[in-house]
Amino acid sequence: MKDFFVTIGGYLKPYRLNIFWTFFMNLLSAVLNIFSFALLLPILNILFKVDQTKYVFIAWDDATVGLKERIINNGYYYSQQMIDLFSPATAMLIFGGILAVLTLLKTAAYFGGSATLVPITTGVVRDIRNKIYRKILSLPLSFFTEEKKGDILTRVTSDVNEVNTSIGNSIDALIKNPILILVYIGTMCYISWELTLFTLFVVPLLAFGIGAIGKKLKAKSLYVQQKLSEGTSQIEETLGGLRIIKAFVAERKMDNRYTTVNNEYRRANMMVSIRQSAAHPVSEFLGTCMIVVVLWFGGTLIFSGNSPIDASTFIYYLVILYSTLQPLKDISKAGYSIQKGLASMERINKILNAENNIREISNPVAISTLNDKISFQSVHFSYNEQKEVLSNINLTIPKGKTIALVGQSGSGKSTLVDLIPRFHDINEGEILIDGVNIKDLSLLSLRNLIGNVSQEAILFNDTVFNNIAFGVDGATRQQVEDAARIANAHEFIMEMEHGYDTNVGDRGCRLSGGQRQRISIARAILKNPPVLILDEATSALDTESERLVQDALERLMQSRTTIAIAHRLSTIKNADEICVLHEGEIVERGTHEELITKDGYYRKLHDMQSL
C-alpha cells in the first residue's frame, strides 16, 4: 500500500477536493448504514416479544445514566410508544418506512461517494497518459534506438490500462472501505469492547491468509506485461514487414514465432488470474471461520450469564461484524489490483524516469537566422561511449553554400547532420553557429532554423494540407499551394479526389514514393528554413520521380545553406564542397573536379557508379 501511495500520490494532488467529498459521502453512508442496522433491535425485542421489559423515558440531560444506556433505553421507549399507539402491523410498516428512508439516504450517499470518485480515477489516468506522451516527445532519439517500438506501445496502452483498472479499484477500496471498517469497528467497540478485543485477535489470521496469496503477484504481473510487449512487438514488426514476409513465403515461420510468445503470455496470465481468483474463496472461508469463532465465544458468554450484552444486541453485533467482512475482502482484492498496477507502473516509469541528456542551459540564446557559418571543431561522437562513430570532425559550412557528404553506408554521414539540431550531443569538441555553441542555444530556435528532407518521407495520417503545413502554425491555403507548386506537387495533388483535403493514409501509404517526397519538400519549403538538411532525398526514387524531386530540391536550395547527404554522386556535382567520410573521419574534401583529379576514395566511388 505504501508503494502505491508513493507512486500515485503526486497524481492525486489536483483532486484533493474530490477526495474530501468522496471521504465525506462514504462516511455519511457508513453512519446511515449503522442506523439502518439498529432497526433490527426493536424488531427483535419488541415486535416479536423477545424483550418484555417496560421502558421508561430517561431525560437526555440525566447525567446519572450513561449516554449509551440513555440511547438504548429511549430507543426502546419510543418503539413501545409506537406499538401502543398503533397496531403491531402498523408499527412494522412504520419501521419499514424508516428503514426505506435510511436506505435511500445511505444509497444516495454511496452514489455521491462513487460519483465524486470518477473524476479522480479518469483524471489520474489522463494525466499519466499526457505525461508519457510529453516524455516521449522530449526524449532523445537515442532512447528509441535502444527500445522496441512494440514494447513502448504496450507500456502506453496495456500498462496504462492496467494502471487505470488498478487506480479505479484501489482508490475506491482504499477510501471507502477503511471508513466502513473504522465505523463498524467503532460501533462494535461501543456495543462491547470486550467482545471486539477478542475479535481483533482473530482478524490477523484473515490478513495473513490473504497476504500469502498476493505475495508474488507483482513479479508475476510484471512477467505477464513483458510477454504482452513481446507479442505487440511481433505484431508491429509483422505489419511493417508484411511485404517481405509474403515475398519469402515466411508466413508459417512468423506464425510459429507469434504462437510461441502468445502461449507464454497465456500461461503467465493464467497463473496470475488463478492466484487472483483465489482471493474471494480464501477470504470468504477465513471470514466465516472468524464469525464461527466469535459466535462460539459470544454464545458462551451469554449462556454463562456473564455477557456484557443481551442476545438481541449480540445478533446486532454479529450483523455489524459480518458487514465488516465485505470491506476487508474489497481491500484484499484492491491489494491484488495494486500489485498488478505497481508492476505496470514500474514499466511505465522506465519511460517517465528515462534521462534526457539533451538539456538547455538556464538562459539559452535565441537565434532566428544564420548570419555567417556553421562550424564543427574537433568533434568526436559515439552512441555508447565505446566505439566512436565520428572522430575529429573539422568542418565549416558557410552561409548560402552547399556542402555534400558522401561515403559508404555506416561512415557517419547521417549521424553528423543529426548533431546540428542536437538530436544527439557530442562527446568532445564544439559545434558553433555564428560563433555560438549550439548547447548555449534554445532548442526551439535551433530546430526552427533547420529544415529536413530525408530519404524516407515521413507523412502523418492526415490531409495533404495538414502535412504540408505541419511545421508552420496558421499557414494559409495560398501559402500551402505556393509551396506545393515550387515542390512540383500541386498538379498531382489537384488530381486527387479531394485535392488538398485528401487523406494520405498511414505514413502516406496512398501516395507513391515520389509524391510523398515532393509533399515532404513542400513542407520544408513552407517552413522556409535558412539551413536545409537533405538526407539522400532522391535515392529511393525512379528516374522520372528523381528528376521532378531534384528540380524541386534545386528550387528549395536556392539562397539557403544546405548540407546534402548523397549516394548518387551525380546529384551533388555542383556542391560548393564535397566531404568524403570513411569510418567516421573526413578523408577527402573539395569540389567534384578537385576530388576526381586527386584520384582517391571519391574517384573510386565515382568510377564504380559510372560502371
Secondary structure, DSSP 4 states (H G I P E B T S, - for coil): -HHHHHHHHHHHGGGHHHHHHHHHHHHHHHHHHHHHHHTHHHIIIIIT-S---------TT-TTS-HHHHHHHHHHHHHHHHHHHS-HHHHHHHHHHHHHHHHHHHHHHHHHHHHHHHHHHHHHHHHHHHHHHHHHHHS-HHHHHHS-HHHHHHIIIIIHHHHHHHHHHHHHHHHHHHHHHHHHHHHHHHH-HHHHHHHHHHHHHHHHHHHHHHTTHHHHHHHHHHHHHHHHHHHHHHHHTHHHHHHTT-HHHHHHHHHHHHHHHHHHHHHHHHHHHTHHHHHHHHHHHHHHHHHHHHHHHHHHT--SS-HHHHHHHHHHHHHHHHHHHHHHHHHHHHHHHHHHHHHHHHHHT--------SSPBP--S-SSEEEEEEEEE-SSSSS-SEEEEEEEEETT-EEEEE-STTSSHHHHHHTTTTSS--SEEEEEETTEEGGGB-HHHHHHTEEEEESS----SSBHHHHHTTTSTT--HHHHHHHHHHTT-HHHHHTSTTGGG-B--GGGTTS-HHHHHHHHHHHHHHH--SEEEEESTTTTS-HHHHHHHHHHHHHHHTTSEEEEE-SSGGGGTT-SEEEEEETTEEEEEE-HHHHHHHTSHHHHHHHHHH-
